[in-house]
Amino acid sequence: MAAWKVAVDRDSCLGTGICVVYAPDTFAHDEEAKAVVVGPPEPLDTVRTAVEGCPTRALRWTDDATEPPVADHERR
Ligand code: SF4
């Protein structure tokens, strides 16, 4: 199981849908067109792309990770 989770800051989300496009198994829109986390995380790189692509920085890493997750290619 992943040692990290991702959350949506609803106040910052403008409903652009970028996260839903990049990671459709992790994010969806609710009835207010705000992003919600809907499923178990997709591969880390997929979710990272969605988090980094959010124009309002409404997505953030949470839970028991002591640091933001780092992709393998960044571990140098
Ligand atoms: S990319 Fe950001 S602003 Fe757009 S729907 Fe997702 S969380 Fe909201």
Residues whose N, C-alpha, C, O or C-beta is under 5 A from the ligand:
A	BS01	SF4	S12 C13 L14 G15 T16 G17 I18 C19 A35 C54 P55 T56 A58 L59
